[in-house]
């Protein structure tokens, strides 16, 4: 299956048995829970950012920098949560109406979720690798003096 091209896969079809549908139903409930929890966390992050922005206007430092940093995290965090929510929503519709096109759309959002998370993981690992390289260079340079 690994060596098949997209056109070969497109020619094939697959049926999901009742047990597979039950697994999908359970998965849908958990992804809905996790996406709602994620949206709540985004809301709390927004509140924290606004509080820090308000405090910065009253003379406390780092408020604007914290607000900008939190805004970036909110934007980055929003998309995988949204994709997970759409998967859950569309798979619920697909399971209740037995609509293959809705299931296809739901699986597309699940794919987008994992692609996004994979790209974030690559970026995070690259960042850590760069930190280790810079730390090693800095340690080597400091031992020379």
Secondary structure, DSSP 8 states (H G I E B T S, - for coil): -TT--HHHHHH------HHHHHHHHHHHHHHHHHHHHHHHHHHHHHHHHHHHHHHHHTT-TTHHHHHHHHHHHHHHHHHHHHHHHHHHHHHHHHHHHT-HHHHHHHHHHHHHHHHHHHHHHHHHHHHHHHHHHHHHHHHHHHHH-
